[in-house]
Amino acid sequence: MMKYFFFLFLLLLGCGSRSTLQPKIKSVVEAVYASGFVVSKDEYQIFSQVDGYVTEILAHEGDLVKKNQTILIIEGQQQTARYHIARENYELALKNNRKDSPVLLEAKAALKAAQSKLAFDSLNYVRFENLWKNNATKQTDYDRAKLSYDNSQSDYQLQHNRYLKIKDQLAADLATAQNNLRISSEESDRYVIKSNFDGRVYKVLKERGELVRRTEALATVGRNEAFYLQLSVDELDIRRVKENQKIKVKIDAYGDKIFEATVIKIYPMVNQREQALRVDADFSEPLPDGFSGLAVEANIIIREKENALIIPKSCLLPGDSVMTADKIKIKVKRGIETLDEVEIVSGIDAHTKLISK
């Protein structure tokens, strides 16, 4: 008898722990949870293409920069020496290629002397030729005048060719020196780190005097007034996410303010470590201030419905059924679900009293 009363007590206690309630009519939203960060648009890291030391930092974290504005300068001793040599060679070649350069003036002087001698020997040869024809001079004198004339012609042609060769060689030397200087300058440009666009320096990763190795990250630059969301969505939920879906976003830095955004891109590659996929979204309104890297929590809206019949999930029994206050089990059809609630499409109405677990 005592066992019977004890069992009855437990049964009554179990029944007493259940409460009854009625479904509610309200709006319901089905959403997929996502987390991530605020990122400035076109944000990128600048990597070093050279080895050297940081000699100047001309833009610091938070500074606004213009396109092609120098952020920092790296110096490499070998490259600096190569550039100076290329510069000196170019300046020398440029000087030698001028009309008044010593090299050309010397060649011109030699050519002019040969030309003057040729003119003199030519007149002398004509004079002796006339004398010889008139038997007024010796054959040897005529032959000597002719030989001088022939030699002057050869020497003039030699000096003329030498002048043209020197001129062409100086022009070629200038072109080579100019090309070497251009190559050296382009290589030197790699030591001058510049911004690719108007934006903001969000991070500088090196200090002045610090050693830099090739492929090391130097700084992070991004747009100043344009930001987007970089979100992670669990791979189990990703098939429910589509482009152009609306998002409700909460950013801790802005308190309880809720921002709105829109899905713009879904990436196909799964992050193996997080078992999640990347989803990018654009803000529907400008983001205050200019902070990149802020942590966010977001709900990607899958479905919304006004005036839906809603019950707590605690009322839902296995097999999609509910238990009424009259102990009648009713089969129901589910609709939109949230973390704690579920929409009932058919089976009960707003007046049905239910037993909650």
Secondary structure, 3 states (H helix, E strand, C coil): CHHHHHHHHHHHHHHHCCEEECCEEEEEEEEEEEEEEEEECCCEEEECCCCEEEEEECCCCCCEECCCCEEEEEECHHHHHHHHHHHHHHHHHHHHCCCCCHHHHHHHHHHHHHHHHHHHHHHHHHHHHHHHHCCCCCHHHHHHHHHHHHHHHHHHHHHHHHHHHHHHHHHHHHHHHHHHHHHHHHHHHCCEEECCCCEEEEEECCCCCCEECCCCEEEEEECCCCEEEEEEEECCCHHHCCCCCEEEEEEHHHCCCEEEEEEEEEEEEEECCCCEEEEEEEECCCCCCCCCCCEEEEEEEEEEEEEEEEEEHHHCECCCEEEECCCCEEECEEEEECCCEEEEEECCCCCCCEEEC
